[in-house]
Amino acid sequence: QIFEQDKQKYHWVLQDQRIDEAAEGLLMKWGEYGLRSLDSIQLASAITLQFQSDCIFHTADKTLAKLFRKEKLPGTTEKI
């Protein structure tokens, strides 16, 4: 029940070839900054959403938050 309530707060993105390819490119670009494979999928998904809606991207991951800023995405860090 908690998952179902929380699920409504977020925009869900289906992973497709476009996101996979973008994630691969982001790993090449930001791998030396600590970006890992699953985080690259999250970052690629965020980049695809940046022009579709008024999203604010939340993460508890400091590296991912830093890369949100480098990619000029509106993001915040949250403590869990």
Secondary structure, DSSP 8 states (H G I E B T S, - for coil): -HHHHHHTTS------HHHHHHHHHHHHHHGGGT--HHHHHHHHHHHHHTTTS---EEES-HHHHHHHHHTT--EEE---
